[in-house]
Amino acid sequence: MDTLQILEAASYLVTIVGLPFAIGVFIFEQRRERANEEEEIFLKLSDDYSRFMQLVLQNADLQLRSAVVKTDLDDEQRERKLVLFALLVSLFERAYVLVYEDDMSRQQRRLWGTWEDYMREWCKRADFRAALPELMNGEDPDFARTIQRIAAEEGQAAAALSVEKA
């Protein structure tokens, strides 16, 4: 075999083996990069939620983490509560837009499940559910439908629970 035939055989070998291998490595790297981006988005959103919870703590007089809704709020407290609810809805919408998809992978479902749990937790509050219609102005329509569905489910669960207690 002369040098030309060896080079030609080597080029065939690279084409047959190397090209599919390179494509496989490229696809693997793309998937890994996408997973890293999704995790980064989730971490940033989690940081934002932590900052929101710090605001809730700074406004402890509103008792937003209490199971019982405080009803004797003055005008300034009602305004602060509405602003906090607006910030929360904005954060929920951002999470919905960045994380939710109709056809999610296992990892995406895990990430979205955390945010749906947060939404359910807040939608258990009657005052949050009551404020939602006003807070939905200008929000993403799909997000609005999703959080309103969650709010309706949590409202029904709360009503059923109060009937059982009675």
Summary of the structure (lengths in Angstrom):
residues: 166
radius of gyration: 25.4
end to end distance: 94.2
largest distance: 95.0
contacts: 400
relative contact order: 0.08
helix: 83%
strand: 0%
